[in-house]
């Protein structure tokens, strides 16, 4: 640390033109005392973390405090040249760039010649720079700009929200991928140099990806370049231009594992499959997916035809497609207030009488391939304090509500059999009354002490994840004496800002490692964190008519999903004696609403503003535009399962052909 500080004080760049922010991330050596006693001739600020929060969180804390237009990151084991900042300034001033990586050389603390004893260590550094020259927006730049010596325009850090705290390794590569998606222009400033002091026990093979690192990157950024870079870092060269499965085979050969893919959809089939989940249409779908191909979106090519993996493609569309805004303009991202949500007067709360149909359809020719037939679990509306007077009628088939198969708001293992019909159908009609939630403290009623089941306090986190959970709570709720409502809101705001919606099947506690998952997994983890904090919490599921908003006393909705039921939508409720059960409402990460790469800066700022406004508006409130169902809809499969010699399992073709449709008409009462 003293050597680094002295070199910063020796910079040739004017000292009144920069500030230095040191983040002490829970160090256990003498760093804190050195910084406390250091008398500097430069503007020096120190941020101290009592415990270690990691590189991403610490770098974010640093740049968010910075005031300059250009933010330069430098690790504590780097010794910069005296002209370091001056050289960065020259490159930014003359080339109109957004991200510039500085030169890095490696020196061992023990090697007599000052070089790391393993040649591969330096090879990994040099190979990641060579391919990038000539194109300031090449995706290969994302693997050649290291946060240990990196300069970035502040405006781009604001745009993408900085480093991802869920990346313990290669957080700089993930940052670069988002900067590149957002249109950043790159270059390398070799003369903005710093020397990396390498400890003798560093294994060079540990300097590059593991199979877990590849998956963590590829799920968020499903590009061929991620796989190419993975192989390059291990074999010491760029891995050619192998297409599709050949490239995955090479990754598997080098690492022993590779991300799972299922590339079976042509571009036309991908557009069809994406019409419900990504708002693709026949007009916008092809240009959007062709743009993905030009960015290197992963596909497999057979006879010149690109075949898409829909899970990875949907994840990419959620990040990089403006299709949702094309079909539903900016007001979709704003939370549309009901009269009560505008006034907070209980007399303005609204209620509706609802009636509609839940229908599941499967093409008969596809179902006929499975001689043993198929079975499916089907949710039904349930009684809830906000949903009453339920009637289910006109079932097809007529015995759909056979009492032997109905459990906890689910019709279990309903047979699906192909006959002569072109379309095999299961359906029922429903009606119910739904009432807008009003907190108990706002109602003129006497509250009684409620019995809280112990199950609502059991967090269910494995022991291996408890340290991460308590670290997050310590960071998010620094004042443990705060009231429950404040604690819940703090956890919710943190989760809203940090989790990414990704269609990927993971246990909820794995989000502590990955930071991504479906809305159900996100809700479950927030519930677990709140229970660790001693706050009773429970899960709720149902269909949310999220594309609509309050327009008057009569409204109609159609909610459709492929494969699984719309009743899988999940939210949470927490309990306080003053407010009783209070909803946290829909969990939808702003990542899904910002489309960081494709909007103009003006539209991007509007969407970010509306997303944050929605975050604030929905906490403690919940719209009545929904059908409450059983939480079992998120625990049991609601896609068809078929029987084979290996037992009951899902079939991808059958799942992709299964359409769930909920039609609901609401009349205000």
N, C-alpha and C positions, 0 to 999 in steps of 0.2 A: 504493500500500500504506500509506504513513503516514496519508493522509486517512481510509482505512477503519479503521485501528487506532484513530485518535483518536476517531472517531465511536462505535466500540464501547466505548471507555473512558468516553464521555459518556452511555451509556445510563442512563435513569431507573430501569430494572429493578434490583433489589438485586444488587450485584456478587457477593455470596456465593451467589447463586441460579443462576448460569450459569458455564460454562467456554467458552473459545474455542479451537478446534482449527484451526490453519492447515496446509494440505497444500501444500507447495512441490513441484510436480510437474515436477522437472527444469528449473527456470527458468534462463535464460542471462543475465538482467539482474542487477541488484543486490539482488534480493529476499532472497536468502540472507543477505547481510550486514546488511540492514535488520532482519530478524527476529532475527539473532544479537545485535545491539547494542540492540534495543528494550527499554526498561525500562517494564513495564506495571503498572497498578494493578488489572488483572483477571487471573484465572487463564488463562494462555496456554500452549498446548502447540503444538509444531511437529513435523510429520511431513515428512521430506525424502526425496524420490525422486531418485536420481542421474541417472536418465533419465526422459523423459516417458512416463507410462503412460496418460494420457488422463483425461478428466473422470470417467467412470464408476468406474474403479478408484480414483481419488483420493478421490472422494466416499465410496465404500465404506470406504476406509481411515480416513476421518475419523469417520463415524458408528459404525463398529465400535469405535473407541477411546472414544467418548463414553459418559458415565455417566448422562445425564439421561433422563427419560421422554419428553420432546419433543426431537426433533432438528430444528434449523433450518439450512437450507442457504442460503448467500449467496456469490455469485461475487465475485471480487476486483475487478471493475470496477463494483461496486455500492456506493453510499454510503447507509447506512440513516439514517432519521430517529432522533432521540434517544429517541423513545418507541417505537421499532420492536419490541423484545422485550416491552415492557409491553402493547402492543396485541395481539400474538399470545397472550399469557397470558390476557387478558380473553376472547378468543374461545374458546379451548380450555376455560376454566374454566366458561363459561356455556352452551355449546351441545352438549357431548358429541360433538365431532367428532374425526375421525382425521387429516384432511389439510386444511391451510389455506394458500392461496396469498396472498402479500402483494402490496400495491400496487407497481406498477412504472411509473416515468416515465422518458422518454428525454431525455438531454441530450447534445448534441454537444460535443466538445472544441474545435471550431473555429467552430461556428455562432454568430453574434453574439446571436441571440435565445434561445439555449440549447435549441433544438429541432432535431431531425434534419431536414435539408433535404428529405427525401422523405416525403410524407404517408403513403404506403403503410406505412412502417415503424411508425408509431403505429397505423395501421388494423389491422395484424396483431395488435398487442397488445390493442386494445380489442374487436375482434370476437370474440376467443377468450374473453372474459369474459361478454359479454351473454347468451348463450343458457343460462347455467347456473343462474341464480337461481331459487329455489323448490323445487328437488329436489336434496337433498344426495347422491343416488346416481345422478344422471343420467350417462350415458356421456359427455356433452359436457364434463363437468368434466375429463376426461382431457386435453383439448386447451387448457385454460385455467389450468393450474397449472404454473408454470415453476420449475425447480430453481434458478434464479438468486436466487429469494426464496421459499422454500417451507418449511413446517413440517410434520413427519410424526411420528406416534406411533412410538416405537422398536419397539413390539411388532409393528407392521405391517411395518416394514423387516426385522425378524427373520423374519417369516412368509414374505416373498417373496424374501428374500436380497438386498435392495437393488437397485442399478442393474445393468443388463446391460452387461458390459464390451465386448460386440460392437457396441454402438451408438456410432459416433463422432459422430453428430448425433441430436437428438431423443430422447436417452436419457431425458429427463424424461417425454416423452409415453409411451414404452414402460413406464417405471416406473408411471406413472399408470394405464395400462391394466391392469396386474397388480394394483395396489392396488384398482382398481374391481372387478375380477373377484373379489377376496378380500373384497369387501363394505365397503370403506372409505367413510366419510361425509365429504363435502367441503363447504367453504365458502370465501369470499373475504374477506380482511380488508384493505380498501382503506387503512385508516389505519396498518397495519403496513407502512409505505412505505419504498422504497429507490429511489434515482435511478441509472439505468444510464448510465454514461459511454460514449457511442458514438463509436468512432473514425471519422474522416471518410471513410475508404476502404471502409466497409462498404456493400455493395450490398444494398438491401432485399429484392430478389428472392432473394438467397441466404439469407434468414432463414426460408424455408419449404421445403417438401419438394422433392426431385427424384423422378423416377420410381423410382430405386433405393431411396430412403427409403420410398416407398409400399409397394413390394414387401416390403422387410424388415419393415415393421410388419404388413402384411396377412397374410403367411404365418403369423406368430405369432398375430395377432389378427384373424381374418377377419370383421370387422364392417362394416356399412354406414357407421357413423360415421367410420371411418378414411378412406373414400373421400369422404364429405361434407366432412370437414375439409380434405382435400387440395385440393379445388376451392375451398373458402372462402378458404384462405390465398392463393390466386392471383387470384381474381376479386373479393375483398373483401366477400363476403357468403355466408351459408349457402345451399347449392345446392339449396334446395327439398327435395322428398321423392321425387325420381325413383327408380323401382324398378329393380333388377337391371341388365340390359344397358344401359338408358338412362343409368344413373349411370356405368357403366364407359365408355360412349361419351363422356360428358362429361369424365371423367378423361383419356381418350385424346386428346380434342380439346385440353385445356389443357396436358397434359404431353408429348404425342407418343407415349406408351406407357401401358399399364395392366396390372395383374396379370392373369395368364391364369386363366380359369375354364372349367368345363365342367359347367354345371348341367343335369343330365338325370334326376335321381333324385327321385321322389316320396318322401314321408316313409316310406311302407311299403317302398319299394325301398331307401331309405337304411338302414333298420333291418335289412333282409335282408343288405345288403352289409357292414354293420358288425358282424355277429354274430361274425366271425372276428377282426377287427382291433380292435374296441372293446368286445367283450363285451356288445353290445346284445342284448336279448331282446324278444319280443313284449310282455312286461309292462313293462319299464323303458324301451324305446326311444322310444316316443311322448312320454312326459312329459319325457325328457331333451332330445329335439330341439325340442319346443315351448318348453322353457325357453331353448334356444339362440335360437329365433326372438324370444322376448321380450327377449333381450339384444341383438338386432340382428344375429345371425349372417347372413352374406351368403347370399341365395338369389335366384333369379329367379322372378317371379310371372307365370304365364300363366293367364288365365281364372280367377283367384282361387286357383290351386293353386301352392304353393311347390315349387320344384325345387332340389335341393341339389347342390353341387359336392362330390364325395366326398373328394377330396384335402384340401380346406380343412376340410371337416366332420370328417374323421378327425383332423386336427391339432387342431381345437378340442376334440374329445372327449378326446384324450390329455391336454389341459390341464384341462378343465372338467367332466369326467364321472366320477362315482363308480361307474359301471357295473361296472368291473373288481372293485372291492371288494365289490359286491353279490353277484357270482357266486362270487368267490374271496376269502374274508375276509383279514384282516390277515396271517395266516401266509404268504400268497403273497409278501408283500414282504420277509419275512425269508429269509435264505439258509439252506436246510435242510441242516444238516451231515450228511455221511456219517460212519460210525464213525471213519474215518481223519482226517477234518477236525476231529473233536472231540478226538482223542488225539494226532494227528501221529505215530503209530507205524506204520511201514510194514506190520507184520503185520496191521493193521486195514484196509488198502486192500481194496476190493471189486472184483470182476470179474463180468461177466454174459455169458451166451450169449444173443444177440438174434436174433429172427426176425420178419419182418413183410412188408408189402406197400407199394409206392409205386404210386399210381394217379392218373392224370390223366383227367378227364372233361370233355367239351364237348357241349352240346346239339346234336344233329344238324341241327335246323332253322336254327340260327344259322350253323353251319359251312357249310351248303349254299349260303348267300348268296355264298360266295367260290368261283367256278367253278374257279379255279386251285388250290384247296385252300389249306392252310396248312402251316407247318413249325414245329417247336419243338425247343429244346435241353433235354436231360434229364440231370440229375446222377445219378451212381451212387455207392455207397459206395467208398471208397478205402482202401488199406493205409496205416497210420500206426503209429508206435510204440505207441499206445494202442488200436489197432483192427486185429485180425488175423483170418486164416482166413475171408476173405470168400467167399461163394458166392451167385451170382445165378442164379435159375431161373424157370421158369414164365412166360416172357416173352410178352406179348401186344402186338403181333403177334409171331409166332414168330421173325422175323428182327430183332428189336429190337436185339440185340447184334451185328449185322453189323459185322465188324472194320473195314470201310472207313469207318464213321461214328463209331467210338469213339476219342476222343482225350482224354488227360489227365483221365480220370474223368468225361467227358461223352459222351452220345450226341448227336451233332450233326445238326441239321436233319432230325429225324425227321418224315416226312410225316404230316399229319392230313387225312383225306379223309372227306367225308360219304357215306354210302350209305343203306341203308334203316333203319339203326339209329336209335332215338330218342336214344340217348346214345352218342357216340363215345368209346372208351376206349383208353388206353395204360397198361400195367401190367407190373410185374415183382415177384417175391418175392426177399427177401434174407435172409441170415443172416451173423453175424459174432460174434467174441468181442471184448468191450471191457474195458479195464483202467483202473482209476482211476490218474490221474497221481500219481507220487511223485517229488519232487525227487531228482536224482542224489546230492546231498550226504547225503541221508537213507538212501541204500541202501548196503549193505555190499558194494560192488563197486569195482573199480579203474577210475577214469575215465581216458579217453585224450583227447588233444588232438583236437578235432573240426575238420574243414575247414569254414570258414565262407565260403560263396559271396559274392563281392563284391556280388551283387545285393541281399543283405540289409543293405547299408550305403548303397545309393543311395537318397536321399530323394525324388527326383523332383519337388521343389517348384520352380515357376518362380522366376526371379530376383526378380521383382516382389514375391514373398511372403517372401523370406528375412529381411528386416529384421523383419517381424512375428514370424516363427518364432523368431529369435534373441532378440527382446525378451521373448517368452513364456518361453523357456528361462532367460533371465537372471533373470526374476521368480520362476519356479517352482523353479529350482535355484540358489540364491544361492551355495552352496558347491560349486564345480566339482571339488573334491578328494574329494567324497563317493563312496562305493562305488556300483557300477552298480545294485544292487538298490534303494538309496535313491533314486537319480535316476529310475528307472522308476516307482517308487511315487509320487513327487512329481508326475510328469507325469500319471500315471493319475488321482490324486486331483483334480488341477486339472481335467482333462477331465471327470471324473464330475460335478463340481460346477458346471461352466459350460456344457457343451454341452446343447442341447435336441434331443430326438428329434422330428423333423418329417418327414413323408412328402413329400419334395421332392427332385427330382433335381438334384444339384449335384456338380461335381468336388470331391474331398476338400479340396483346398487352399482352396476358396472358404469353407470353414467358418471360416478365419481372419478373414474379413470378416463372415460372417453369424452364426456360433455355432450354427447348426442344420443338421440333415441326418439321413439314415438311419443305422442302426447301422453299415452297411458303410463309409460315408463317414467316420464318426467313427473307426472302427478304422484306416482308411487314414491319416488325418491323425495319429493318435497314433503310428503306425508311422513316418511321415515325421519327426515331431518327435524321436523317439528316435534315428533314423538321423542326423539333423543333429547330435545330441549324441554321435555315434560309437558307438551301441549297436546291435548286430545285431538285427534284428527280422524276423518273417515273418508272413504272413496265413494264417489257417485258416478254412475254411467248413464248414457242415454243418447238419443239423437239430438243434435244441435242444428237448428236451421240457420246456420251461420251466414248464409249469403243474403238473408233478409234482415229487415229492421222495421221498427214500428212506423207504419205509414197510415194507420187508421184502424177502425173497428173491425175490418174484415180483411184477412190475408190468407194466401195459399202458398204452400211450399212443396218442392220436390227435392228430396235428398237421395242421391244414388251413389253406390259404391260397388266396386268390383271385388269379388272374393269374399271379404268379411263384411259383417253387418255394420250399418251406420250407428247402431247402438253401442259400439265400442268407444265412442267419444267419452272422455273421462274428465272429471274435475274433482275438487276436494272441498271439504267443509271442516272447519275447526270450531272448537267449543270454548266459550267463556261464560261464566255465570251471568254476566251483564247482557250479553248479546245472544246467548244460547248458541245453536248451530249456525255458523256464518259461512257462506260460500266464498271460496277463493276464485271460483269461476273458471272460464276457459284458459287453458295453458297453451299459448302459442308464441314461440320465440319470435322476436322481431326480425331475426334472420329471414324468416319465411315471408316477411312483409317488405323487406328493403330492396331486394333485387339489386345488390350492390354493383353489379357489373354493367347493367344495360340501360339505366335511366340517366337522364340529364341530371346535373347537380341540383338544379332547382326542384325537379320532381323527387329526387332522392331525399332532399331535406324535408319536403312535405311529408313523404311517407314515414321518415324517421320521427317527425313531430307527431304525426297521427298515431304511430305505433306506441310512443311513450304516453300519449294522451289516453289511449285505450288501456294501457297498463294501469294508469292511475284510476281510471273510471270504473274498471270492472272489479277491483278489489273490494270485497265485502258486499258485492252486489251481484245479481245474476238475472239475466233477461228471462222472460217466460217463453221464449221462442224455442221450445224443446219438448221432448218426450222423455220422461224419466224411465229408465230401465234398470235391470239388475246389474250389480257390479260383476256378476259372474260372466257377463258378456266380454269382459276383458281377461277372464281366466280360463275360459273354455273356447275351443275353436268354433268360430261361426262361419267357416268355410267348409265345403264338403270334404268328407274323408271316405276313402275307399279301402276295401279289404284285398290283401294279396297274401302270398305265402309268408311275407314278413310281418303280417298283421295289418292293423288299420293305420293309414297314413294319408297325407294330402297328395294330390296329383296336380302339377303345375298347370296343365292344359285345362283341367276341370275347374280349378280355382279361377283362372283367367276368364273362363266363359260364364261364371256365375255372377248374375247381376242382382243386387239388392236395391229395391226402390221403396221409399217411404213417401207417400203423399199425405199432406195434412192441411186441412182447412181450419182456420181459427176465426171465431166470431166473438167479439168482446161482449162480456156480460156485466 
